[in-house]
Amino acid sequence: MSLRARDLLLALALALLAGLYGWWFRADRHLVAVLLVFVAPPVLLLLGVLAQRASARFWAGVLALFWFSHGVMSAWSHRDTALYAWAEIALALLIVALVSVPGMRARFARGKTSR
């Protein structure tokens, strides 16, 4: 089976998010913790999306809520890294939108046929 364009875009968004975290926290003195907490989850979910695992798309949506919250908190409290935080917010919103499309299509398609 081939990957859909939406899954490829989701994989790209996850790769960009992992890269953003890697660059953002590159000088952190707790680099191993940063890699485990911030970089590893999007990379593992990226691999799951490429393997066409539905659970990877689900968990990407769930974790995107955390990433969005982290971005808002960072943008609000750390003005010096606000650009990174806004990029994180944008990527998290993109991920939420991409994983929500199939469910929204199914929901609104059902509503049209029942009338």
Summary of the structure (lengths in Angstrom):
residues: 115
radius of gyration: 15.8
end to end distance: 34.6
largest distance: 59.6
contacts: 319
relative contact order: 0.14
helix: 86%
strand: 0%
